[in-house]
Amino acid sequence: MDSEIKEEIPVHEEFILCCGIETQVLKCGPWTDLTSDQIANRPKLLIFIIPGNPGFSAFYVPFAKALYSSTKRRFPVWVISHAGHALAPKDKKILTTSDDPNAQEIKDIYGLRGQVEHKLAFLRTHVPKEMKLVVIGHSIGCYFSLQVLKHAPELPVIRSFLLFPTIERMSESPRGKLATPLLCWFRYAFYVPGYLLLKPWPEKIKSLVIRMLLRRMNLQSEFSFLNMLEPFCLINAAYLGSQEMMEVVKRDNETIKEHLSKLTFYYGTIDGWCPKEYYEDMKKDFPEGDIRLCEKKIPHDFILYFYQEMADMVADWLKDDLSKI
């Protein structure tokens, strides 16, 4: 299955200007422009993946390809980077949209609220209004997914899957207690040394270091990970993380209640960012909701490693919805 996914499924990389910011979008399947295709040739649904932090969309390519295959290649699967987490290579064309109603710059676009506006601007500009949506969030991407439902009720989202959802009490979680002082207080101390250390590195050296890191992490991708060592991207990821610790505190029960029938929550048993007690609290507060706990002891980044298993689960959860399309 893995070799089949790697060899046969097309993934198209684009860098677009969204809200004035370079944004990487990886598009799985033969559809690259949903707005210009004739209506008869358009797919009826888009599966849209919002990553965690850092928002490097290339990490999610194996999952996107596996999900595309598991849904019988009927629908495109797109992954979007976070604003400021991707820079286009020098030889890569950056696409612009002249009729973008959200082309104006968004205040604090690299922060938590700005990232929400960034995702909304993309969906409103690059996805036809009538096209149904399945939104999949991972980690802080789950918070953004809920905000999409809250602030854009006009979007035809039929399902939203929140995988390892960091949607509450982030600074109180086991990992949050360690990350909060680093991200909120000490991150400034790393900005200048990090910039002076990483910026002068030749691209070949960065590529070599990244290959070594990916090998240690047991990850592969056909797309560049150079942004992992780009100071601009790392600073923005740290800035977003600091806002997560300060602002992702109280769970948005009102939005969850309003859209509960569309939501599936998937928690881990040993997740340092959203521990099992968060799952138990969700089950208690929303007993009628589709709230699941992974039976295996797997890490928060499960989606990156066991992508085929995760894709098969999501496809199975979607089976009834897709049968009606």
MIVEX-766316 format. One record per residue: y negated, z, x of N, C-alpha, C in turn; residue in three letters. Coordinates in steps of 0.05 Angstrom, whole numbers, plus 5000, padded with zeros to 4 digits. Example, Ala and Ser with C-alpha at 12.3 -4.5 7.8 and 13.67 -1.06 7.14 Angstrom:
# MIVEX-766316
511451565264509051565246506651565264ala504551425257502151435273499951575258ser
//
This chain:
# MIVEX-766316
502450005017500050005000497550005017met497450165038495150185055494449915068asp496549785079496049525092495149325072ser496249335047495449145026492449185020glu491649445018488849505011486949395033ile487749445058486049365080485649065082lys487848915076487848625082486748465059glu487248545034486848365012484448424995glu483348664996481148734978478448684991ile476848514980474248454992472248684988pro470748755009468648945006466148815018val464048805003461548675011459448885017his458248865040456149055049453448935044glu451649095031448949015027447049245035glu444749165046442549355050440349265032phe439549435013437449364994435149554998ile432849474989430449644989430249774961leu430850024959430850174934428750394936cys426750384919424450574920423150574948cys423150334961421950304987423650405010gly426150485005427850595025430350415030ile431050365055433550225061435850375050glu437550235035439850355022442350185026thr444450295035446950155039448650175013gln449549945004451349934981453749774989val456149894985458649764991459949694965leu460549434962461549334936464349224938lys466149364924468949294926469649104902cys470848884909471448674889469748424893gly470248214878468847964883466047944872pro465248154856462548144844460548264862trp458448114869456348224887453648244873thr453148094852450648114838451148104808asp451148334795451948354767449748254749leu447248254759445048174741444747874739thr445547724760445147434760447647284749ser449947414749452347294738452047234709asp453147004700453146944671454647164656gln453747224632454947434617457947404613ile458847164610461647114605463347184630ala462147164654463547224678463347504688asn461547664675461147934684463448124676arg464148304694465948514685464548694665pro466048834648464948994627464249274636lys465149344660464749624669464449624699leu462849814709462449864737463250154744leu464850184765465450454775463650514798ile462050724795459850774814460351044827phe460451044854461151284869458651394883ile458151644879455951784892457051974912ile456551944938457852104959456752384961pro458052544978457052804985454952785006gly454453005021452453005042453853075069asn453452905089451752665090452752435073pro450952285063451552065045452251805059gly454251815076455051575091457151435073phe456351215061458051075042460650965055ser460550905080462850785094465250975093ala464751235092466951435090468651385065phe467451275044468751255018470050985013tyr470050805033471150535029474150545023val475750705038478650705032479150805003pro477651004994477951104967477150884947phe474950754952473950544934475950314931ala477150234954479050024953481650104939lys482450354944484850454930484450474900ala482050554892481450584864481250304851leu480050114865479949844855482749734850tyr484549784869487249694866488749844843ser488250104841489550264821488650204793ser486350094790485350004764485849704759thr487749594775488749324772486549114777lys484649184794482548994803480948874780arg480649024759479248914736476248964737arg475449174753472649254752471649304781phe469049244786467949294812467649594817pro467949674842467549954851465449944872val463150074867460950074886460450364896trp459650374922458950624934456050594945val454350794938451550784947451051004968ile449550944988448751155007446451314995ser445951545007443551694999441151585013his438851615001436351525013435951665040ala435451505061434951615087437451675103gly439851615092442251675106443551415118his442151195115443150945126440850765135ala441150655159439150465170440650205175leu439449985167440649725170440649645199ala442849515209442749405236440549205239pro439649165264437348985269437848705258lys440248605258440848335250441548315221asp441348535206442148535178439748495160lys439948305141437848255122437648485101lys435248565095434848775074433848635049ile435348655028434748525003432648674987leu430948524974428848654957429048534929thr428048694910428148604882425248604872thr424248374865421348354858420748484831ser422748494813422148604787423148894784asp423349034807424149314807422049484794asp422649604770420549774757420150034771pro421850094790421650354805420950294834asn419550074839419049994867417150184881ala415650334866413750514878415250734893gln414050844913415351054929415451304912glu417651444916418151694901417451934919ile416152124908415352354924417852504933lys417952574959420152724970422852594964asp423052344970425452194963427952284978ile427452415002429752505017430752775007tyr429352904989430153154978431953124954gly432653354942434653354921433753194897leu431353244887430353104863429752804869arg428752754893428352474901430852314902gly433052434911435552294912436552224884gln436052394865436752334837435252094827val432552084832430951864824431851604838glu432651634862433651404878436051274865his437951444856440351334843439651214815lys437851344801437051234775435650964778leu433950944798432550694803434450464809ala436550524825438550324832439950234807phe440950424791442550344767440850194747leu438350264744436550124725435849844734arg435849804760435049544771437349354776thr439549454785441749284795444149274777his444149414755446349414736445349334709val446549134696445649054669445749294649pro443749304631443549524613445949574596lys447349354589449549374571452249434585glu452249434611454749474626455549774625met457949824617458950094617459350204645lys459050464648459150584674461250814675leu462650824697464151064704462951174730val461951414729460551534752462351744765val462851704791464551894805462852034827ile462652294825461252444846463152604862gly462452634888463952804906462053004918his462753264917461153474928458353474916ser456253444931453553454919453153204902ile454752994906454652764888455252834859gly456653064855457153154828454653254815cys453053394831450453484821448753244812tyr448653034830447152794823448252664798phe450852664795452152534771451252674746ser451152934746450153084722447253024717leu445652994738442852934735442452654724gln444152474731444052204719444452224689val446452374680446952404652444552544638leu443352734651441152884640438652724637lys437952574657435352434658435452144649his437852034645438051754636440151734614ala439651854591441551844569441951554559pro440151374566440451104556442550944572glu443351044595445450904611448150944597leu449650724594452250744579454550854596pro454251114604456351244620458551334601val460951234605463151304587464751534599ile464851564625466251784638464951864664arg465152114671464152204697466152394709ser466952344733468952504747467452664769phe467652924769466353094788468453214806leu468753104830470853174848469853384869leu471053624869470153844886467153894882phe466453964857463653964849461954194860pro460054134877458154334886455754324867thr455954464845453854444824452754724818ile453454924834452355194829452855374853glu451255574856451555794875452455694903arg451155484913452055374939451655574962met449355704962448855884984450556134983ser451856194961453556424958456456364965glu457156114967459856034974460456105003ser463056125010463756195038462456015058pro462455755054461155575073458155585071arg457155635047454355645043453055885057gly454456105059453456335073453056275102lys454756105113454456025141452255805145leu452255625125450455395128447555455121ala447055645104444355705095442455765117thr443055955135441156015157440855775176pro442955625180442755395198440955175186leu441355115160439954895147437154975139leu436755225131434155305120432255415142cys433355535162431655675182431755555210trp434055475219434455405247434555105251phe434554935229434854655234432654525250arg430154645247427954535262428354545292tyr429754755301430254785330431954565341ala433454425324435154215334433853935332phe431653915318430453645313429653505340tyr427953635355427053505380429253475400val430853675406433053635425434953415416pro435553415389437353205379436252925382gly433652905376432352645379432252555408tyr431552735426431352655454434152595466leu436252725455438952685465440152425455leu439852375428441252155416439751885416leu437151895413435551645410435851455434lys435851555459436051375481438851245486pro440851355472443551255477443850955470trp445050795488445550515481447550505458pro447450285443449250255419452150265427glu452850165451455650165460456650445464lys454950615475455750895479456051035452ile454250995434454451115407457051025394lys457650765396460050655383462550785395ser462550825421464850955435465151245425leu462951395424463151665415464051685386val463051505370463851515341466751445338ile467751255353470651195352472351435359arg471451575379472951815387472852025365met470452065353470252255331471952185308leu471951925300473551845277476551875283leu477251825308480051855315480952145313arg479152325321479752615318479852705289arg478152575273478152635244480252485229met481652315242483752145230482651975208asn480351845213478951675193478651395205leu478751205187478250925196476450795176gln474950595185473250435167472650165180ser472349965164471649705174468649675177glu467049875169464149855171463150055192phe460750005201459550155223458850445214ser459350635233458650915229456350995248phe454850805257452750865277450751065266leu450351075240448451255228449251545232asn451851595239452651875245451151985269met450251815287448851905311445951805311leu444851745288442051655285440451905278glu438551995295437052235289435652225262pro434552005255433151975229435052055206phe437451955207439352005185440352295185cys440852395209441852675211439652875202leu437152815209435052995200434752995170ile435052755157434952745128437252885115asn439652865127441952995116441553305118ala440453395140439953685143437853775123ala435853615119433753685100434853705072tyr436453505064437753515038439453755035leu440953825056442654055056441154315052gly438754335064437154575060436254605031ser435654385018434854394990437254464973gln439554364980441954444965442354744965glu442054864988442455154990440355314973met437955204972435855354958435755294928met436555044920436054964892438554944875glu440854894888443354874872444455154869val443355294849444055574845445355624818val443855564797444855604770446155354759lys448555374748449855154736448355054712arg448154784709446654664686448554654662asp448854884649450754904626449854724603asn447254694600446254544577447054244579glu446754134603447653854607450653824605thr452054014617455054014615455954024586ile454754194571455554224542455053974527lys452653854532451953604518453753374523glu454753354548456453124557459253204563his460253424553462853534560465053344555leu464953194534467153004527467452784547ser465352734563465452514583466252624611lys466352884614466553004641469453084648leu470153034673472653154684471853294710thr472453554712471953704736474553744751phe474453714778476853744794476153924818tyr477354164818476754364838479154394858tyr478554494881480554554901481254854902gly483554924912484355204914483255344938thr482655194959481655314984478955194992ile477355124973474854984978472655184985asp471555165009469555345019466855305006gly466455084993463855024980463855094950trp466055054937466255134909469055274905cys469155524911471655674912473055694884pro475455784884477055794860475755954838lys474256154845472956324824470856154808glu469655944821467855774806469455614785tyr471855534792473555394773474255584750tyr474955824756475756014735473356074717glu470956094728468556134712468055894693asp468455654704468155414687470155414664met472655474670474655484649474055684628lys472955914636472156124617469856034600lys467855904612465455834597465855584580asp467655404589468155154575471155114571phe472455284554475355274551476355004540pro474554864525475354604514474954374533glu473754424556473154214575475554124591gly475353884603477353774621476853874649asp477754114655477154244680479854294695ile480254174718482854174731482654304758arg484854404767485154534793487354394809leu486654304833488754174850490754384858cys493254324854495454514860495954544890glu495154344905495654344934493354484948lys493954604971491954724987490754515005lys488654394995487354175009484354235013ile483054105033480254175039478354025020pro475854095023473653985006473453685009his474153585033473853295038476553145033asp478053255014480653135006480452845000phe478252764987477952484978477852295002ile477052385026476852205049479552165062leu481352345059483952335073486252245055tyr486352355031488552295013487452104991phe486151895000484651724982486451584962tyr488851504970490651364951491551554929gln492251794936493051994916490752054897glu488352084908485952144892485351904873met485551664884485051424868487051394845ala489551444851491551424830491051634808asp490151874815489552074795487251984777met485051894790482751804774483451574756val485051384766485851154750487551244726ala489251444730490851554709489151694688asp487051844697485251974678483651774662trp483151534674481551324661483151144643leu485751174643487550974631486750924601lys486351134586485651104558482950964554asp481051044570478350914568478450624575asp479850554596479950274605481550094586leu483450214571485050054553483449954529ser481150084525479350004502477249794511lys477249724536475249534547476449254550ile
//
